[in-house]
Amino acid sequence: MAAPSSPNVRTATSADVAALSDTLARAFADDPVTTWIFPSASYHDRLRRYFVMHLDKIAMRHDLTYTTEGNRGGAIWLPPGAWELTPRDILRTLPATVRALGPRLAFALRTVLHIERRHPRAPHYYLATLGTHPSHQGQGVGSALLQPVLDRCDREGLPAYLESSKERNVPFYARHGFAVTEELALPGGGPPLWLMWREPKG
Ligand SMILES: CC(C)(COP(=O)(O)OP(=O)(O)OC[C@H]1O[C@@H](n2cnc3c(N)ncnc32)[C@H](O)[C@@H]1OP(=O)(O)O)[C@@H](O)C(=O)NCCC(=O)NCCS
């Protein structure tokens, strides 16, 4: 069997939003944190709609979302200072957030606030989401998607931050220079999150 071709990473545009949201929702199909926040028979569809909203209303304006040919995966980064939603962002995203989260809205917001309280205040690039379609995982897509912004962090001398929702991903991120700063228990007996920070190289 031929080796998987090396993924061609490029900046995502609004033309990618629909397919990329579907890929990300498939990548997170068994995610311990999102399945805990909104368990639902319509989980895939709600999560896909959440990604459409997040890409359209927040991520696309920063030009730091990466994907591959065929939308095999996606990395959504936010630049320094942009991780915290402004009141205007909250208003713009509210109707779509209500539709995506349905009756779990208040619970989801409480959980997000709990996570945001730990968010580092020092300037950094924030990896909001990384996901590879299940049929392409383990083929170098996730690593390739991280590279453009990690290179940029090193060039600009800026750190990077992420929250890992799976322990299995910790060694993967460690290979890319991140180190765990805290294991955060989610409120109400939820699953843990691994908070990870990366100092720039050089
Ligand atoms: C974590 C993830 C983004 C990595 O992307 P990828 O394209 O599979 O990554 P790469 O091929 O570049 O690297 C493979 C490494 O990723 C890690 N990994 C984590 N979950 C994996 C999975 N389901 N399949 C394969 N590798 C996985 C392993 O460390 C693997 O290294 P190994 O082969 O030495 O075990 C991807 O597996 C994924 O989308 N997982 C589900 C969603 C998720 O957990 N997203 C991150 C939330 S913090």
The ligand as an SDF file (V2000), in Angstrom:
LIG
                    3D

 48 50  0  0  0  0  0  0  0  0999 V2000
   -5.0510   14.6510   18.1060 C   0  0  0  0  0  0  0  0  0  0  0  0
   -5.1140   14.7890   16.5820 C   0  0  0  0  0  0  0  0  0  0  0  0
   -5.4870   16.2160   16.2160 C   0  0  0  0  0  0  0  0  0  0  0  0
   -3.7520   14.4640   15.9970 C   0  0  0  0  0  0  0  0  0  0  0  0
   -3.8500   14.5940   14.6010 O   0  0  0  0  0  0  0  0  0  0  0  0
   -3.2310   13.4620   13.6410 P   0  0  0  0  0  0  0  0  0  0  0  0
   -3.4500   13.9160   12.2380 O   0  0  0  0  0  0  0  0  0  0  0  0
   -3.7980   12.1530   14.0340 O   0  0  0  0  0  0  0  0  0  0  0  0
   -1.7090   13.6100   14.1150 O   0  0  0  0  0  0  0  0  0  0  0  0
   -0.3410   13.1240   13.4580 P   0  0  0  0  0  0  0  0  0  0  0  0
   -0.5890   12.0390   12.4830 O   0  0  0  0  0  0  0  0  0  0  0  0
    0.4270   14.2970   13.0370 O   0  0  0  0  0  0  0  0  0  0  0  0
    0.3740   12.5530   14.7700 O   0  0  0  0  0  0  0  0  0  0  0  0
   -0.0510   11.3180   15.2970 C   0  0  0  0  0  0  0  0  0  0  0  0
    0.0460   11.3890   16.7880 C   0  0  0  0  0  0  0  0  0  0  0  0
   -1.1250   11.9960   17.3210 O   0  0  0  0  0  0  0  0  0  0  0  0
   -1.5080   11.3330   18.5320 C   0  0  0  0  0  0  0  0  0  0  0  0
   -2.8950   10.8850   18.4100 N   0  0  0  0  0  0  0  0  0  0  0  0
   -3.8730   11.2500   19.2560 C   0  0  0  0  0  0  0  0  0  0  0  0
   -5.0310   10.7110   18.8940 N   0  0  0  0  0  0  0  0  0  0  0  0
   -4.7890    9.9660   17.7970 C   0  0  0  0  0  0  0  0  0  0  0  0
   -5.6140    9.1450   16.9830 C   0  0  0  0  0  0  0  0  0  0  0  0
   -6.9200    8.9960   17.2270 N   0  0  0  0  0  0  0  0  0  0  0  0
   -5.0520    8.5130   15.9080 N   0  0  0  0  0  0  0  0  0  0  0  0
   -3.7400    8.6580   15.6620 C   0  0  0  0  0  0  0  0  0  0  0  0
   -2.8990    9.4440   16.4060 N   0  0  0  0  0  0  0  0  0  0  0  0
   -3.4290   10.0840   17.4650 C   0  0  0  0  0  0  0  0  0  0  0  0
   -0.5630   10.2080   18.7490 C   0  0  0  0  0  0  0  0  0  0  0  0
    0.4050   10.7280   19.6670 O   0  0  0  0  0  0  0  0  0  0  0  0
    0.1040   10.0140   17.4120 C   0  0  0  0  0  0  0  0  0  0  0  0
    1.4280    9.6270   17.6020 O   0  0  0  0  0  0  0  0  0  0  0  0
    1.8000    8.0690   17.5900 P   0  0  0  0  0  0  0  0  0  0  0  0
    1.4710    7.6220   16.1960 O   0  0  0  0  0  0  0  0  0  0  0  0
    3.2510    8.0890   17.9320 O   0  0  0  0  0  0  0  0  0  0  0  0
    0.9340    7.4170   18.6260 O   0  0  0  0  0  0  0  0  0  0  0  0
   -6.1520   13.8130   15.9550 C   0  0  0  0  0  0  0  0  0  0  0  0
   -5.7980   12.4880   16.2740 O   0  0  0  0  0  0  0  0  0  0  0  0
   -7.5870   14.0760   16.3310 C   0  0  0  0  0  0  0  0  0  0  0  0
   -8.2730   14.8030   15.6260 O   0  0  0  0  0  0  0  0  0  0  0  0
   -8.0600   13.4700   17.4250 N   0  0  0  0  0  0  0  0  0  0  0  0
   -9.4430   13.6210   17.8370 C   0  0  0  0  0  0  0  0  0  0  0  0
   -9.7860   15.0600   18.1960 C   0  0  0  0  0  0  0  0  0  0  0  0
   -8.8270   15.6070   19.2400 C   0  0  0  0  0  0  0  0  0  0  0  0
   -8.5140   14.9340   20.2240 O   0  0  0  0  0  0  0  0  0  0  0  0
   -8.3800   16.8530   19.0030 N   0  0  0  0  0  0  0  0  0  0  0  0
   -7.5000   17.5550   19.9150 C   0  0  0  0  0  0  0  0  0  0  0  0
   -8.2690   18.0900   21.0790 C   0  0  0  0  0  0  0  0  0  0  0  0
   -7.1520   18.7920   22.2690 S   0  0  0  0  0  0  0  0  0  0  0  0
  1  2  1  0
  2  3  1  0
  2  4  1  0
  2 36  1  0
  4  5  1  0
  5  6  1  0
  6  7  2  0
  6  8  1  0
  6  9  1  0
  9 10  1  0
 10 11  2  0
 10 12  1  0
 10 13  1  0
 13 14  1  0
 14 15  1  0
 15 16  1  0
 15 30  1  0
 16 17  1  0
 17 18  1  0
 17 28  1  0
 18 19  1  0
 18 27  1  0
 19 20  2  0
 20 21  1  0
 21 22  1  0
 21 27  2  0
 22 23  1  0
 22 24  2  0
 24 25  1  0
 25 26  2  0
 26 27  1  0
 28 29  1  0
 28 30  1  0
 30 31  1  0
 31 32  1  0
 32 33  2  0
 32 34  1  0
 32 35  1  0
 36 37  1  0
 36 38  1  0
 38 39  2  0
 38 40  1  0
 40 41  1  0
 41 42  1  0
 42 43  1  0
 43 44  2  0
 43 45  1  0
 45 46  1  0
 46 47  1  0
 47 48  1  0
M  END
$$$$
